[in-house]
Amino acid sequence: RSLKLPKGFNWLRPMPESAFAIRCLARQLGMLPSLRELDLGSSLLSRNLPLILCDLQDPLESLELAYCSLLPANLTFL
């Protein structure tokens, strides 16, 4: 039901292979049908929010984005 990525989970650097890694993460999150809470706090992953959340089967009840750098596109998506 709940997944919290480690604080500072910033293994994705802006490189061509980053897009592939983000898609893999999105697919894995999509395989968690009962995921209701996701904590991306202090993560650079939040910059790719639409890509990360696109495969979720059901809406989240809680999404933690503390200390994240959100882009205008992320706010529009939310």
Long-range contacts (C-beta under 8 A, 24 or more apart in sequence): 1-34, 1-35, 1-36, 1-37, 2-35, 2-36, 2-37, 2-38, 2-39, 3-29, 3-32, 3-35, 3-37, 3-38, 3-39, 4-39, 4-41, 4-64, 5-39, 5-40, 5-41, 5-43, 5-45, 7-41, 7-42, 8-42, 8-43, 9-40, 9-42, 9-43, 9-44, 9-45, 10-43, 10-44, 10-45, 12-44, 12-45, 12-48, 19-51, 22-48, 22-51, 22-52, 23-51, 25-52, 26-51, 26-52, 26-53, 26-54, 26-55, 27-55, 29-53, 29-55, 29-56, 30-55, 30-56, 30-57, 33-57, 33-58, 35-60, 36-60, 36-61, 36-62, 37-61, 37-62, 37-63, 37-64, 38-62, 38-63, 38-64, 39-64, 40-64, 40-65, 40-68, 41-65, 41-66, 41-67, 41-68, 42-66, 42-67, 42-68, 43-68, 44-68, 44-69, 46-70, 46-74, 47-71, 47-74, 49-74, 49-77, 49-78, 50-74, 50-77, 53-77
